[in-house]
Amino acid sequence: MKLSDFDQSKCGKFCINSQFTTCQYYQDAENELENGFCSLPDFYRCIATTTKVIPLSYSSVSDFLTCHRLYYLKAIRGIQVRDESASSPMKMGTLWDKVLQKHLGGKIYDKAGKETTIPGIIDQYQILPMDVAKVKGIYRAYKDLEISVDPDYNLQAKINLKISFDKTWADNTPVELLLTGFYDRKYQNSFVENKFSSRPEMYLDQYFLQSQIGTYFLADPSLRECIMEIIRVPALKQTGKNKEETPEELQERVYQDAISRPSFYFIGFNPKTRRYGKRYYRNEFNTEDLKARYMHIFREIFDARIMDGWYRNDRVCNNILPGISCDMLSCCRNEVVSEEIYQIRKKKTKF
């Protein structure tokens, strides 16, 4: 990076280093095409430079389309909800992902990148005993139903896609759009996505899945099909005689209910094949249209970085999903990043 690559007016913390070549807080990213980071503890991306790209992902694009301010806070300022402050559905979904990875022979890691255990995940996220019981009940049913998967998979296979753009930087270096993400389970010609949701119908609607599943097809031309393995979150009421039940008793109720009607919980369950899920095919998704969409969104994000176009979309603050408030609402409303609720993402720097 050169000093001329920075717009010092964008950052009140900008401080030229002793060689007068860059900001002393600037840190290069692992990928040389990627916008670097700020070493100050309260910052994430360097906000004074726009001469390199910020990788896109399905989730970050969704944030930008939902609210420019939401994207800014998460992708550029790196603000995220602390694990222990996450919502109950988010915690159960994370726990199920880790349990399934472990069951399929994979290693599991915490957000610091250290290998951990299932009890370690429960402790890290401070998951409520009743929520743990629900996941345990489903897992017991998963095993006793002898649900099977195809072998020769790659767990959490990484997406690193570069898309050529029709622009160059000031030094005539070609601009390349970076697209990142992970497949839950990837095979040679297919992939599987796991969902643990109280609204499984969302993942049965191809229109709703166009962006997410289409992105994964776009990232690898050899992929021909996707299987959405969807599990319904147990919603057994704890009233009447079950009002005072223990986590162990709830786990047993969930297990018995799932065993007695597996297709209700394991969407698309086939008792003959011992498999579940809904299959989607590549030709159902317009990847060229999606590629063009990413290029337009990349340009819009770049314009927002130049013009500081990080305005709020007030209409979604209390309804980021049906009936669910944005998890950045208190951050925006109070203009203070509470250390009890939020933390700064780990920076993947070059050194």
Secondary structure as UniProt FT lines:
FT   HELIX           3..5
FT   HELIX           8..10
FT   TURN            12..13
FT   TURN            18..19
FT   TURN            24..25
FT   STRAND          26..27
FT   TURN            32..33
FT   STRAND          37..38
FT   TURN            41..42
FT   HELIX           58..66
FT   HELIX           68..71
FT   HELIX           72..76
FT   STRAND          79..81
FT   HELIX           83..85
FT   HELIX           88..103
FT   TURN            104..105
FT   TURN            111..112
FT   HELIX           118..125
FT   HELIX           129..144
FT   TURN            145..146
FT   STRAND          154..168
FT   TURN            170..171
FT   STRAND          174..186
FT   STRAND          190..197
FT   HELIX           200..204
FT   HELIX           206..219
FT   TURN            221..222
FT   STRAND          225..232
FT   HELIX           240..242
FT   TURN            243..244
FT   HELIX           247..260
FT   HELIX           262..265
FT   TURN            267..268
FT   TURN            271..274
FT   STRAND          278..281
FT   HELIX           282..284
FT   HELIX           287..307
FT   HELIX           314..316
FT   TURN            317..318
FT   TURN            322..323
FT   TURN            327..328
FT   HELIX           329..334
FT   TURN            339..341
FT   STRAND          342..344
//
